[in-house]
């Protein structure tokens, strides 16, 4: 049976986007803890500090800018000398009523949440194909991409597009031994929303899960590492719910 890690295997070369904090930082940490070589990508200045704390490397770039996104992912891959795993985690979230969403808000949501994944996937997949050793791509979607909430029309649509992109990419890249999967987290308690959420809000979200709690970033990170492992070699084109049972489809 294939294992999650192999002590004989060379360290994987892993790039994680949106990794300065939150889920992305937890994913990066999990790969470092597994003995892998990791580069963190983020537009935030703090990405260098996060990488240093983890013993990893970092690249600062704005993934909303197609030119800078191509530069950033290429620099990250060159830093590692190749790439085995790409985790497309970068994204934004906001709540805006349907009738108040303007064209700029819609475009920015898709530029970051969806188009940036297309660009980084294109660059990384080409390198994986050239290497001839396969690869793993994990895209961050959302529970909202399957079960949208009010006030999230543009966000939910962008994450549904991530799921569609994941499935189409899996069909095109499978012949090269590259798997492509998506994660659909539910409510995750990151530091990003710590200042605005209340105990009552957390209790309400927790009640939606049969497990009676919200996710920790490490809950999501564990699934990402699994999907990059030999044990997940026959999984591709899937959108995995990491919701504690909040949704089950």
Secondary structure, 3 states (H helix, E strand, C coil): CCCCCCCCCCCCEEEEECCCCHHHHHHHHHHHHCCCEEEEEECCCCHHHHHHHHCCEEEECCCCCHHHHHHHHHHHHHHHCCCCEEEECCCCCCCCCHHHCCHHHHHHHHHHHHHHHHHHHHHHHHHHHHHCCCEEEEEECCHHHCCCCCCCHHHHHHHHHHHHHHHHHHHHHHHHCEEEEEEEECCECCHHHCCCCCHHHHHHHHCCCCCCCCECHHHHHHHHHHHCCHHHCCCCCCEEEECCCCCCC
